[in-house]
Amino acid sequence: MPDVLYVGLQEDDKIVSFGIDAGSGKLVPSGETPAAGAPSVFALSPDRRVLHVGYRGAPAIESYRIDPASGALTSLGRVATEHWPTYLATDRAGKYLLSAHYQGGYAAVHPLRSDGAVSGPALDRQNTAPGAHAILTDPSNRFAFVPHIARQNDNVLEPPKNIPGPNFIAQFRFDAASGRLSPNAPFKLDPPGPIGPRHYCFHPTLDLAYFSDEQGCSVTAYRLDRAAGTLSAVGTTRSLPEGVTVRNTCSQIYLTPSGRFLYVGNRGHNSIAGFAVDPATGRLTPAGHAPTEAVPTAFGLDSTGTFLFSAGTASGRLASYRVDGGTGALKPLETYTVGRRPAAVLAVPLGH
């Protein structure tokens, strides 16, 4: 079955969906779902049957059932949160929904019902610091990390505010039976410089995690100690072309399912930076920069890693690319007008 692409339109209060042609990557509009409250982040259940949506305007989390034939969304309920969630992810077993809260300065865990829907209130809350930007459990489902950026309210469309951020990664243990987090030792990991760790992903086979560095305009690789659940920095790779000094912040980061290529968004330079990943060591080699829509806060890959879709939060458009299977370079395809402030992008294979 083909993938469906969901795009959350923060200022239009809706989620638009598109079918993705598996051969050409062409997008065909397939539906709209009202989503009042400024939808801004997405997470998918492990069985791909439920889409979780975080709201920025009216802080809340809502769960939607995904129709396996059409991709149509049906609300399963909404739970209010004290502060808007910056990031959502289920644990590996699909029993809990973890969230990071930038303004609130904490991480939380909500239970999921038998139908996969979020329920409240949160069963755990761990206060960390303002600027908490992501949370995700490791492949063993026993540990989690919460990165915090180095400058607060760092909008590339405005002059730098230079409001200091905490600039650290919080390390937690995660109890998959109870859904509770507890500080690991050491709790705080300081990155190599004021680089502002933001989002991260795990290599599918190697003991590595890659973090996008919001202020550092870079990607930092960390070795994951699978027994202790702690990280140690391996190396940092620049996300901008050599010599470029434009005001820029990094956004999201994704690996292709094969683990062969990695991508990070550059907001300001307005590009997607690509990297080839050495299959033995995980070392990154730059694979070029694809110009993209203004302020690419959100982007995503299709389920096969063949196509990449990048949303310009400042332009209201979505750019599509084909991933070169040999080099990881991005070939521009088409650009689509999708709506006001596209803030979340996620492709989901149907039929599961």
C-alpha positions in Angstrom: 0.0 0.0 0.0 1.2 3.6 -0.6 2.2 6.1 2.1 -0.1 8.9 3.2 1.6 12.2 4.1 0.2 14.3 7.0 1.0 18.0 7.3 -0.1 19.9 10.4 -1.1 23.5 9.6 -0.6 25.5 12.8 -2.3 28.7 11.7 -5.1 27.0 9.7 -6.1 24.6 12.6 -6.2 21.6 10.4 -4.3 18.5 9.2 -4.1 18.0 5.5 -3.2 14.6 3.9 -1.8 13.5 0.6 -1.3 10.2 -1.1 2.3 9.6 -2.2 2.9 8.0 -5.6 5.4 5.3 -4.9 7.0 5.7 -8.3 7.2 9.4 -8.9 6.8 10.8 -5.3 4.0 13.0 -6.6 1.5 14.2 -3.9 -2.2 13.9 -4.4 -4.5 15.6 -1.9 -6.6 13.1 -0.1 -8.3 14.9 2.8 -8.5 17.5 5.5 -9.1 17.1 9.2 -10.1 20.0 11.5 -7.6 20.3 14.3 -8.4 23.4 16.4 -5.6 24.7 18.7 -2.6 25.0 16.3 -1.4 21.4 15.6 2.4 21.5 15.7 3.9 18.1 16.4 3.2 14.5 15.4 4.0 11.1 16.7 3.0 7.6 15.3 2.2 4.5 17.3 4.5 1.5 16.7 1.6 -0.4 15.0 1.0 2.7 12.7 -2.6 2.8 13.6 -2.7 5.9 15.7 -1.5 9.5 15.1 -0.8 11.6 18.1 -0.9 15.4 17.7 0.4 18.1 20.0 -1.3 21.5 20.0 0.5 24.7 20.6 -2.3 27.3 20.8 -4.5 25.4 23.3 -2.0 23.1 25.0 -3.2 19.5 24.5 -2.5 16.1 23.0 -5.0 14.4 20.7 -5.0 10.9 19.3 -6.5 10.0 15.9 -7.2 6.5 14.5 -5.7 6.1 11.0 -8.0 4.3 8.6 -5.8 1.6 7.1 -7.4 1.9 3.7 -7.8 5.6 3.1 -5.6 7.3 5.8 -8.6 9.2 7.0 -8.3 10.4 10.6 -10.9 9.9 13.4 -10.4 11.5 16.8 -10.1 9.2 19.7 -10.0 12.0 22.3 -7.9 14.9 23.5 -6.1 15.5 26.8 -5.2 19.0 28.0 -1.6 19.7 29.1 -0.2 22.5 31.2 2.2 23.6 28.6 2.3 22.9 24.9 4.2 19.8 23.9 7.3 20.5 21.8 7.8 16.8 21.0 5.9 13.6 21.2 7.0 9.9 21.0 5.5 6.6 22.1 7.7 4.2 24.0 8.9 1.2 21.9 6.0 -1.0 23.2 3.3 1.5 22.4 2.0 1.6 26.0 3.0 5.2 26.9 3.3 8.6 25.2 6.3 10.7 26.2 6.4 14.4 25.7 8.9 17.3 26.1 7.7 20.8 27.0 9.9 23.7 25.9 8.2 26.5 27.8 7.3 24.4 30.8 10.8 22.9 31.2 9.8 19.3 31.8 9.2 15.9 30.3 6.0 14.0 30.9 4.6 10.5 30.3 0.9 9.8 29.6 -0.7 6.3 29.6 -2.2 5.0 26.4 -5.5 3.2 26.4 -6.1 -0.2 24.8 -7.2 1.5 21.6 -3.9 3.5 21.5 -5.4 6.8 22.5 -3.8 9.1 25.0 -5.4 9.4 28.4 -4.8 11.7 31.3 -3.6 13.1 33.5 0.1 12.4 33.0 1.4 9.6 35.2 4.9 11.1 35.5 6.5 14.5 35.2 10.2 15.2 35.4 11.2 18.9 35.7 14.4 19.6 33.8 14.9 23.2 32.4 13.3 25.6 29.9 14.2 24.7 26.3 13.4 20.9 26.7 13.1 20.0 23.1 12.7 16.2 22.5 12.3 12.9 24.3 12.7 9.4 22.9 13.4 6.0 24.4 16.4 4.0 23.2 16.1 0.8 21.2 16.1 -1.2 24.4 13.2 0.9 25.8 15.0 1.3 29.1 16.5 4.8 28.7 15.5 8.2 27.4 17.1 11.5 26.7 15.9 15.1 26.8 18.1 17.7 24.9 17.9 21.4 25.8 18.9 24.1 23.4 21.6 26.8 24.1 19.5 29.9 23.3 15.8 30.5 24.1 13.3 31.9 21.6 15.9 31.8 18.9 13.8 32.8 15.8 16.0 33.2 12.7 13.5 35.7 11.2 14.3 38.0 14.1 17.6 39.5 15.5 19.2 37.2 18.1 17.7 37.7 21.5 20.7 36.0 23.2 18.6 34.6 26.0 20.8 31.9 27.5 19.5 28.3 27.4 20.6 25.4 29.5 22.5 23.6 26.8 22.6 20.0 28.1 21.1 16.6 27.6 19.2 15.1 30.5 19.7 11.3 30.8 16.9 9.2 32.2 16.1 5.6 33.0 12.7 4.5 31.7 10.6 1.8 33.4 8.6 0.2 30.6 6.3 -1.6 33.1 5.2 1.5 35.1 5.9 4.2 32.5 8.0 6.2 34.9 11.2 8.1 34.3 14.0 8.4 36.8 17.3 10.4 36.6 20.2 8.4 35.4 23.8 8.9 36.6 25.2 11.2 35.5 21.9 13.1 34.9 23.4 16.0 32.9 25.5 15.5 29.8 27.2 18.7 28.6 27.8 18.8 24.9 31.1 19.9 23.3 30.4 23.6 23.4 27.3 25.8 23.4 25.8 24.0 20.5 22.2 23.5 21.7 21.2 19.9 21.2 17.6 19.8 19.9 16.3 16.6 18.3 17.9 13.1 17.8 17.6 9.7 16.3 19.2 6.3 16.9 21.2 4.4 14.3 19.3 1.1 13.5 22.3 -1.2 14.2 25.2 0.7 15.7 25.3 2.0 19.3 25.0 5.6 18.2 22.6 8.5 18.5 22.8 11.6 16.3 21.6 15.0 17.6 20.8 18.1 15.6 22.5 21.1 17.2 20.2 24.1 17.0 22.7 26.8 17.7 25.8 24.9 16.7 24.5 24.4 13.1 25.9 20.9 13.3 25.2 17.2 14.0 26.9 15.5 17.0 27.2 11.8 17.2 27.1 10.2 20.6 28.1 6.7 21.6 25.3 4.9 23.5 26.4 2.7 26.4 23.6 0.1 26.2 24.2 -1.2 29.7 24.4 2.1 31.5 22.1 4.1 29.2 24.5 7.0 29.0 25.9 9.0 26.1 29.4 10.1 25.2 30.3 12.5 22.4 32.1 11.0 19.4 32.3 13.9 17.0 30.5 16.9 15.5 30.0 17.6 11.8 29.0 21.0 10.5 25.5 21.3 8.8 26.3 24.4 6.7 28.6 24.6 3.6 32.1 25.8 4.3 32.4 29.5 4.5 28.7 30.2 5.1 28.0 32.5 8.0 24.3 33.3 7.5 22.1 33.4 10.7 20.9 29.8 11.0 19.5 27.3 13.4 19.1 23.6 12.9 15.8 21.9 13.2 14.8 18.2 12.8 17.1 15.2 12.1 16.2 11.9 10.4 18.0 8.7 9.2 16.7 6.7 6.3 15.4 3.3 7.3 18.5 1.7 6.0 20.7 3.9 8.1 22.8 4.9 5.1 21.8 8.5 4.9 21.1 11.3 7.5 19.4 14.6 7.0 19.1 17.8 9.1 17.2 21.0 8.4 18.9 24.4 8.2 16.6 27.3 9.1 18.1 30.6 7.7 20.3 29.0 5.1 17.0 27.3 4.2 18.4 24.0 3.1 18.4 20.3 3.9 21.9 19.0 4.7 22.6 15.4 3.7 25.2 13.0 5.0 26.3 9.6 4.0 26.7 7.3 7.1 29.5 4.8 7.1 27.8 1.4 7.8 30.7 0.1 10.0 31.5 3.2 12.0 28.6 5.5 11.7 30.9 8.3 10.6 29.2 11.1 8.6 30.4 12.4 5.2 28.7 15.4 3.8 26.4 14.6 0.8 25.4 18.1 -0.2 22.8 20.7 0.5 19.4 21.0 -1.2 17.9 24.5 -1.2 14.4 24.3 0.3 11.5 26.5 1.4 12.0 29.3 3.9 12.4 28.1 7.6 12.3 24.3 7.2 11.3 23.5 10.8 9.6 20.3 9.8 10.4 17.7 7.2 10.1 13.9 6.8 11.0 10.9 4.8 8.6 8.4 3.3 8.6 4.9 4.8 11.1 3.5 2.3 13.5 6.4 2.5 13.0 7.2 -1.2 11.4 10.6 -0.9 11.9 13.6 1.4 9.3 16.3 2.0 10.3 19.6 3.6 7.8 22.3 4.8 8.6 26.0 4.9 6.9 27.4 8.0 7.5 30.9 6.6 6.3 30.1 3.0 3.3 27.8 3.5 4.8 25.5 0.9 6.1 21.9 0.8 9.1 20.9 -1.3 9.6 17.3 -2.4 12.8 15.5 -3.3 14.0 12.1 -4.5 16.8 10.5 -2.4 19.7 9.3 -4.6 20.1 5.7 -3.5 23.9 5.7 -4.1 24.9 9.1 -2.7 22.1 10.4 -0.6 21.9 13.6 -2.6 18.4 15.1 -2.9 16.9 15.7 -6.4 14.2 18.4 -6.3 10.8 17.2 -7.6 7.8 19.5 -7.0 6.7 22.2 -4.6 3.2 22.4 -3.3 1.2 25.1 -1.5 -0.2 23.5 1.6 -1.4 26.3 4.0 -0.4 28.6 6.8 2.6 27.6 8.9 3.1 23.9 8.2 4.7 22.8 11.5 4.6 19.0 11.3 5.2 16.5 8.5 4.8 12.7 8.7 4.5 9.9 6.2 2.7 6.7 7.2 2.4 3.5 5.2 -1.2 2.3 4.9 -2.5 -1.2 5.2 -1.0 -2.1 8.6 
